[in-house]
Amino acid sequence: MNEASTVELLELRFILESSIDVQFQAWMAITFAVVVASYSGRADLTKIIRIAIVSIYVMAAWALFARWITDGLRIGQIVEVLLERGVSMPLMLGSGYFRFATYFSGTIITVISVFYFGRIGKSDENSTRGD
């Protein structure tokens, strides 16, 4: 990595940061889709289907999270080289922690909601049935 120019390293860091943003956006979209689908289909989803949905969701979330960590480690390596060269790019303190907290709590809440919506059953307390 020391052979790369400073400009190339800065560009690579930007690309990796963009990749992390895209992965987070993909996780948000998947999470939203799982919540909406499990709520909308709550009357028709059996326990086996709910387990399958949660399994697929957790695998996708884990894959995105693992990629995020990998890209973050690469950014760390680039930052070390840039700091050796006297180049510093500040980052808001704690931004990664907030993103991780959102990711972790959102994943847990989504998994719980898939099974919670199954308990609501075919009738929804918020809707009235027209006679």
Protein Blocks (a to p, Z undefined) as FASTA:
>chain_A
ZZpcfklmmmmmmmmmmmmmmmmmmmmmmmmmmmmmmmmmmmmmcfklmmmmmmmmmmmm
mmmmmmmmmmmmmmmmmmmmmmmnopacdddehklmmmmmmmmmmmmmmmmmmmmmmmno
mbdfkbccdZZ
